[in-house]
Amino acid sequence: MARAASEEDIRRIYRETIHDLYGFVSRRCDGDRALAEDVTQETWLRAVRAWRVDGLPDRPLAWLATVAVRLVSNHFRRAPMDSLDEETLNSVPGVEVEEESEAPVTLLRRALARLPLPQMRLLTAFHYDRRAVAEIAALSGLSERAVEGRLRRARQNLRREIEADRALDGEQP
């Protein structure tokens, strides 16, 4: 490591490496564009923090690639979602569980499985694990407002998936 990174240094390295880094990450994300974007963003957030304190690495793209590989690895290493209960289902806007039916649990699981992985995990963390927006933001390196926006889009996508499933099953939304 050399001198502390200036804003100009970081911007120059970003411009020089962002396309290569995104390409590198996207090849490791099994076609999940949202995951590739999230990993690339998180990698750069960590780079800015580290480089301002520790200085610029000799090979910035190699440093970025190492961090990205670890983030992708950690992402795929996480345990799959446990089961969903009726209380959790009722906490997701747009999903109502009918007392006599087990179908909503299956419906929700299918809809969640079709969401991009980052959206599924975000909904799971918020609704199932009962994590606060502030906690999710701190863990992900995002602002609370960004987490709220992503939650809103994830809920909208989940609602669309559920409505599409209901339409296929001949139910009214």
C-alpha positions as semicolon CSV with decimal commas, in nm:
position;residue;x (nm);y (nm);z (nm)
1;M;0,000;0,000;0,000
2;A;0,112;0,348;-0,081
3;R;-0,022;0,690;0,010
4;A;-0,379;0,760;0,124
5;A;-0,624;0,780;-0,166
6;S;-0,752;1,118;-0,271
7;E;-1,099;1,168;-0,416
8;E;-0,938;1,221;-0,758
9;D;-0,740;0,895;-0,729
10;I;-1,053;0,700;-0,639
11;R;-1,253;0,849;-0,927
12;R;-0,974;0,775;-1,175
13;I;-0,937;0,415;-1,059
14;Y;-1,315;0,373;-1,062
15;R;-1,335;0,488;-1,425
16;E;-1,045;0,261;-1,520
17;T;-1,174;-0,052;-1,346
18;I;-1,554;-0,047;-1,315
19;H;-1,632;-0,225;-1,642
20;D;-1,371;-0,496;-1,587
21;L;-1,481;-0,545;-1,225
22;Y;-1,849;-0,570;-1,318
23;G;-1,769;-0,821;-1,594
24;F;-1,559;-1,026;-1,353
25;V;-1,833;-1,024;-1,089
26;S;-2,121;-1,092;-1,328
27;R;-1,952;-1,410;-1,454
28;R;-1,950;-1,538;-1,097
29;C;-2,313;-1,454;-1,017
30;D;-2,484;-1,718;-1,230
31;G;-2,666;-1,462;-1,442
32;D;-2,811;-1,272;-1,146
33;R;-2,767;-0,914;-1,265
34;A;-2,897;-0,758;-0,943
35;L;-2,650;-0,962;-0,740
36;A;-2,364;-0,862;-0,971
37;E;-2,458;-0,497;-0,934
38;D;-2,487;-0,526;-0,555
39;V;-2,152;-0,703;-0,523
40;T;-1,980;-0,450;-0,749
41;Q;-2,127;-0,164;-0,549
42;E;-2,037;-0,320;-0,214
43;T;-1,684;-0,389;-0,338
44;W;-1,640;-0,024;-0,429
45;L;-1,786;0,097;-0,099
46;R;-1,532;-0,116;0,085
47;A;-1,253;0,005;-0,143
48;V;-1,328;0,370;-0,076
49;R;-1,336;0,313;0,300
50;A;-1,020;0,106;0,305
51;W;-0,819;0,313;0,060
52;R;-0,887;0,637;0,244
53;V;-0,742;0,484;0,559
54;D;-0,482;0,237;0,435
55;G;-0,381;0,400;0,109
56;L;-0,399;0,278;-0,248
57;P;-0,301;-0,082;-0,321
58;D;-0,029;-0,150;-0,577
59;R;-0,281;-0,333;-0,799
60;P;-0,628;-0,182;-0,741
61;L;-0,813;-0,416;-0,978
62;A;-0,662;-0,721;-0,808
63;W;-0,765;-0,580;-0,470
64;L;-1,118;-0,519;-0,598
65;A;-1,140;-0,868;-0,750
66;T;-1,029;-1,030;-0,424
67;V;-1,296;-0,845;-0,225
68;A;-1,562;-0,923;-0,488
69;V;-1,478;-1,295;-0,489
70;R;-1,516;-1,303;-0,111
71;L;-1,850;-1,121;-0,125
72;V;-1,987;-1,358;-0,390
73;S;-1,858;-1,656;-0,196
74;N;-2,021;-1,534;0,124
75;H;-2,344;-1,471;-0,061
76;F;-2,367;-1,826;-0,193
77;R;-2,251;-1,977;0,136
78;R;-2,541;-1,835;0,337
79;A;-2,797;-2,085;0,457
80;P;-3,122;-2,110;0,261
81;M;-3,437;-1,962;0,402
82;D;-3,616;-2,160;0,672
83;S;-3,990;-2,211;0,667
84;L;-4,242;-1,931;0,656
85;D;-4,526;-1,917;0,904
86;E;-4,869;-1,754;0,881
87;E;-4,763;-1,451;1,087
88;T;-4,474;-1,386;0,849
89;L;-4,701;-1,424;0,548
90;N;-4,949;-1,176;0,690
91;S;-4,671;-0,921;0,745
92;V;-4,595;-0,904;0,371
93;P;-4,819;-0,641;0,210
94;G;-5,045;-0,784;-0,056
95;V;-5,044;-1,136;0,089
96;E;-5,335;-1,253;0,298
97;V;-5,355;-1,601;0,444
98;E;-5,694;-1,766;0,443
99;E;-5,747;-1,972;0,755
100;E;-5,859;-2,291;0,579
101;S;-5,600;-2,287;0,304
102;E;-5,235;-2,398;0,294
103;A;-5,198;-2,265;-0,060
104;P;-5,072;-1,916;0,040
105;V;-4,758;-2,064;0,196
106;T;-4,681;-2,250;-0,126
107;L;-4,780;-1,948;-0,331
108;L;-4,546;-1,722;-0,134
109;R;-4,257;-1,967;-0,151
110;R;-4,291;-2,001;-0,528
111;A;-4,313;-1,624;-0,569
112;L;-4,011;-1,565;-0,345
113;A;-3,811;-1,825;-0,536
114;R;-3,869;-1,636;-0,861
115;L;-3,747;-1,304;-0,720
116;P;-3,386;-1,199;-0,771
117;L;-3,184;-1,342;-0,483
118;P;-3,101;-1,004;-0,327
119;Q;-3,472;-0,915;-0,313
120;M;-3,565;-1,251;-0,163
121;R;-3,297;-1,214;0,102
122;L;-3,399;-0,857;0,180
123;L;-3,764;-0,955;0,227
124;T;-3,658;-1,252;0,437
125;A;-3,432;-1,040;0,657
126;F;-3,700;-0,778;0,713
127;H;-4,016;-0,989;0,740
128;Y;-3,892;-1,328;0,857
129;D;-3,580;-1,245;1,058
130;R;-3,748;-0,927;1,184
131;R;-3,439;-0,713;1,123
132;A;-3,484;-0,339;1,137
133;V;-3,417;-0,126;0,831
134;A;-3,129;0,039;1,019
135;E;-2,970;-0,299;1,091
136;I;-3,006;-0,414;0,730
137;A;-2,857;-0,084;0,614
138;A;-2,560;-0,120;0,848
139;L;-2,496;-0,479;0,743
140;S;-2,522;-0,404;0,372
141;G;-2,338;-0,072;0,367
142;L;-2,643;0,106;0,227
143;S;-2,837;0,402;0,356
144;E;-3,167;0,338;0,531
145;R;-3,343;0,518;0,249
146;A;-3,181;0,284;-0,006
147;V;-3,292;-0,021;0,195
148;E;-3,647;0,116;0,218
149;G;-3,652;0,171;-0,159
150;R;-3,525;-0,180;-0,224
151;L;-3,781;-0,323;0,017
152;R;-4,057;-0,136;-0,164
153;R;-3,944;-0,267;-0,505
154;A;-3,902;-0,619;-0,367
155;R;-4,257;-0,611;-0,225
156;Q;-4,392;-0,484;-0,556
157;N;-4,214;-0,764;-0,742
158;L;-4,337;-1,020;-0,489
159;R;-4,693;-0,895;-0,527
160;R;-4,663;-0,923;-0,909
161;E;-4,530;-1,277;-0,881
162;I;-4,812;-1,377;-0,646
163;E;-5,074;-1,219;-0,872
164;A;-4,926;-1,397;-1,175
165;D;-4,940;-1,728;-0,989
166;R;-5,298;-1,666;-0,880
167;A;-5,394;-1,582;-1,237
168;L;-5,242;-1,910;-1,357
169;D;-5,436;-2,095;-1,089
170;G;-5,757;-1,920;-1,198
171;E;-5,795;-1,715;-0,879
172;Q;-5,887;-1,349;-0,861
173;P;-5,604;-1,121;-0,735
